[in-house]
Amino acid sequence: MLRVLNCLKGLQLGAEALSPNPTLQTVRWRRKPRWIPKARSKLFKIPEIPKIPKEENDELARLFNNYRTQMKSIRRHFTYKYCTHMQKTENLNQKLEEEADLRRCIELNDKWNVEVKKTREARIAADIEKEVELAEDRVLERQRINAEKLEEAEKLVREQKAVAHTFITSENIDEAIDKAISNEVDYNFSIDLEGNKYMGRTKSPDEEKIAVKQ
């Protein structure tokens, strides 16, 4: 046990001596460095192999096993803590990135909504203006059609007023009857292949041509 502690202490002192940090004080080697050859007085000296009792050897083995188990538990505990911390950090970073991304998306969406709103309002205003123009055109067209119809009606009224003196009324009905009886009109006529029109029921085409020539 004492030998193990001395070895650990020597390794610790050697690590401090080889440390590149200039603020630490260098310590001399407790043992001879490897590159220095063996002293002449110990050149042919055979070191005595220490004989460790079985009880002490078993105790050293037990202590070493406990030490190894404890160090393994500490390493696993630190590994677990480190992994948990890194996982929490990654989750936190991921959450922060997601929140930042969500904020960017919301800002971009709001920007797009404003642009779409402006475009929609402009389109609606243009559609309303177009509908108003179409309505005005339809109103003007309807007024023009009504004016034409009114003009045609007035023209018809004027024409009817112009020929109103020829109408048969209760005052001149007797005169109209006498005129119709005295002026008989034959509405019978015939048409030949050439399209000539011949008035009368019994008149032949030859007689009509002769009458036309005379």
C-alpha positions as CSV (number, residue, x, y, z in Angstrom):
1,M,0.0,0.0,0.0
2,L,2.8,2.4,0.9
3,R,4.6,1.6,-2.4
4,V,1.5,2.4,-4.4
5,L,1.1,5.7,-2.6
6,N,4.7,6.6,-3.2
7,C,4.3,5.8,-6.9
8,L,1.3,8.0,-7.2
9,K,3.0,10.8,-5.3
10,G,6.1,10.5,-7.6
11,L,3.9,10.6,-10.7
12,Q,2.1,13.7,-9.4
13,L,5.4,15.5,-8.6
14,G,6.8,14.5,-12.0
15,A,3.7,15.9,-13.8
16,E,4.1,19.1,-11.9
17,A,7.8,19.2,-12.9
18,L,6.9,18.7,-16.6
19,S,4.1,21.2,-16.5
20,P,4.6,24.0,-19.1
21,N,2.9,26.5,-16.9
22,P,5.6,29.0,-15.9
23,T,3.7,30.1,-12.8
24,L,4.3,26.6,-11.2
25,Q,7.6,25.9,-9.4
26,T,9.6,23.0,-10.8
27,V,10.4,20.2,-8.5
28,R,13.3,17.9,-8.8
29,W,12.8,14.2,-9.6
30,R,12.4,12.0,-6.5
31,R,13.8,9.2,-8.6
32,K,16.6,9.1,-11.2
33,P,15.4,9.9,-14.7
34,R,15.4,7.2,-17.3
35,W,18.1,8.7,-19.5
36,I,20.7,8.7,-16.8
37,P,22.6,5.3,-16.7
38,K,22.8,3.1,-13.7
39,A,25.4,4.0,-11.1
40,R,28.6,1.9,-11.0
41,S,28.0,0.9,-7.4
42,K,24.7,-0.6,-8.4
43,L,25.7,-2.0,-11.8
44,F,26.0,-5.6,-10.7
45,K,23.7,-5.4,-7.7
46,I,20.6,-7.6,-7.8
47,P,17.6,-6.0,-6.2
48,E,15.9,-7.9,-3.6
49,I,12.3,-9.0,-4.5
50,P,10.0,-7.8,-1.8
51,K,8.0,-10.5,-0.3
52,I,4.5,-9.3,0.4
53,P,2.4,-11.3,2.8
54,K,-0.8,-12.9,1.5
55,E,-3.0,-10.8,3.8
56,E,-1.4,-7.6,2.7
57,N,-1.6,-8.6,-1.0
58,D,-5.3,-9.4,-0.6
59,E,-5.9,-6.1,1.2
60,L,-4.1,-4.3,-1.6
61,A,-6.2,-6.1,-4.2
62,R,-9.4,-5.2,-2.3
63,L,-8.4,-1.6,-2.0
64,F,-7.4,-1.4,-5.7
65,N,-10.7,-3.0,-6.7
66,N,-12.6,-0.5,-4.5
67,Y,-10.6,2.3,-6.0
68,R,-11.3,1.1,-9.5
69,T,-15.0,0.7,-8.8
70,Q,-15.2,4.1,-7.2
71,M,-13.3,5.8,-10.1
72,K,-15.5,4.0,-12.6
73,S,-18.6,5.2,-10.8
74,I,-17.2,8.8,-10.7
75,R,-16.4,8.7,-14.4
76,R,-19.8,7.4,-15.2
77,H,-21.4,10.0,-13.0
78,F,-19.5,12.8,-14.6
79,T,-20.2,11.3,-18.0
80,Y,-23.9,11.2,-17.2
81,K,-23.9,14.7,-15.8
82,Y,-22.0,16.0,-18.8
83,C,-24.3,14.2,-21.3
84,T,-27.4,15.5,-19.4
85,H,-26.0,19.0,-19.3
86,M,-25.1,18.9,-23.0
87,Q,-28.5,17.5,-23.8
88,K,-30.2,20.2,-21.8
89,T,-28.0,22.8,-23.5
90,E,-28.8,21.3,-26.9
91,N,-32.5,21.2,-26.1
92,L,-32.4,24.8,-24.8
93,N,-30.4,25.9,-27.9
94,Q,-32.9,24.1,-30.1
95,K,-35.8,25.7,-28.3
96,L,-34.2,29.1,-28.6
97,E,-33.6,28.5,-32.3
98,E,-37.1,27.3,-32.8
99,E,-38.5,30.4,-31.0
100,A,-36.2,32.7,-33.1
101,D,-37.3,30.9,-36.3
102,L,-40.9,31.2,-35.2
103,R,-40.5,34.9,-34.6
104,R,-38.9,35.3,-38.0
105,C,-41.7,33.4,-39.6
106,I,-44.3,35.5,-37.8
107,E,-42.5,38.7,-38.9
108,L,-42.3,37.5,-42.4
109,N,-45.9,36.4,-42.4
110,D,-46.9,39.8,-41.1
111,K,-44.9,41.5,-43.8
112,W,-46.5,39.3,-46.4
113,N,-50.0,40.0,-44.9
114,V,-49.3,43.8,-45.2
115,E,-48.2,43.4,-48.8
116,V,-51.2,41.2,-49.7
117,K,-53.5,43.6,-47.9
118,K,-52.2,46.5,-50.0
119,T,-52.5,44.5,-53.2
120,R,-56.0,43.4,-52.2
121,E,-57.2,46.9,-51.4
122,A,-55.8,48.2,-54.7
123,R,-57.5,45.4,-56.6
124,I,-60.8,46.0,-54.8
125,A,-60.6,49.7,-55.4
126,A,-59.9,49.1,-59.1
127,D,-62.8,46.6,-59.3
128,I,-65.1,49.1,-57.6
129,E,-64.0,51.8,-60.0
130,K,-64.5,49.5,-63.0
131,E,-68.0,48.5,-61.7
132,V,-68.9,52.1,-61.2
133,E,-67.8,52.9,-64.8
134,L,-69.8,50.0,-66.1
135,A,-72.9,51.0,-64.1
136,E,-72.6,54.5,-65.5
137,D,-72.2,53.2,-69.0
138,R,-75.3,51.0,-68.6
139,V,-77.2,53.9,-67.2
140,L,-76.2,56.1,-70.1
141,E,-77.0,53.3,-72.6
142,R,-80.4,52.8,-71.0
143,Q,-81.1,56.6,-71.1
144,R,-80.1,56.6,-74.8
145,I,-82.4,53.7,-75.6
146,N,-85.2,55.3,-73.7
147,A,-84.6,58.6,-75.5
148,E,-84.7,56.7,-78.9
149,K,-87.9,54.9,-77.9
150,L,-89.4,58.2,-76.8
151,E,-88.4,59.8,-80.0
152,E,-89.8,57.0,-82.0
153,A,-93.1,57.2,-80.0
154,E,-93.2,61.0,-80.6
155,K,-92.5,60.5,-84.3
156,L,-95.3,57.9,-84.5
157,V,-97.6,60.3,-82.7
158,R,-96.8,63.1,-85.1
159,E,-97.3,60.8,-88.1
160,Q,-100.7,59.7,-86.7
161,K,-101.6,63.3,-86.0
162,A,-100.7,64.2,-89.6
163,V,-103.0,61.5,-91.0
164,A,-105.7,62.0,-88.4
165,H,-107.9,63.9,-90.8
166,T,-108.3,60.8,-92.9
167,F,-109.6,58.7,-90.0
168,I,-113.2,57.6,-90.1
169,T,-115.1,59.1,-87.3
170,S,-118.8,59.2,-86.3
171,E,-119.2,62.5,-88.1
172,N,-117.9,61.3,-91.6
173,I,-118.8,57.7,-91.5
174,D,-121.7,58.1,-94.0
175,E,-119.4,60.0,-96.4
176,A,-116.8,57.2,-96.1
177,I,-119.4,54.5,-96.8
178,D,-120.7,56.3,-99.9
179,K,-117.1,56.8,-101.2
180,A,-116.2,53.2,-100.6
181,I,-119.4,52.1,-102.5
182,S,-118.8,54.4,-105.4
183,N,-115.1,53.5,-105.7
184,E,-114.9,49.8,-105.9
185,V,-111.4,48.3,-105.5
186,D,-110.5,44.9,-106.8
187,Y,-107.7,43.3,-104.8
188,N,-107.4,40.2,-107.1
189,F,-104.3,40.0,-109.2
190,S,-102.1,37.3,-110.8
191,I,-98.3,37.0,-111.4
192,D,-96.6,35.3,-114.4
193,L,-93.3,33.5,-114.5
194,E,-91.4,36.7,-115.2
195,G,-92.9,38.4,-112.1
196,N,-95.3,40.7,-113.9
197,K,-98.4,41.6,-111.9
198,Y,-101.8,41.6,-113.5
199,M,-104.7,43.2,-111.7
200,G,-108.3,41.9,-111.9
201,R,-109.9,38.5,-111.6
202,T,-111.0,37.9,-115.3
203,K,-108.5,40.1,-117.2
204,S,-106.0,38.0,-119.2
205,P,-102.2,38.8,-119.4
206,D,-102.4,39.6,-123.1
207,E,-105.1,42.3,-122.5
208,E,-103.1,43.7,-119.7
209,K,-100.0,44.0,-121.9
210,I,-102.0,45.7,-124.6
211,A,-103.5,48.1,-122.1
212,V,-100.0,48.8,-120.8
213,K,-98.7,49.5,-124.3
214,Q,-101.6,51.8,-125.1
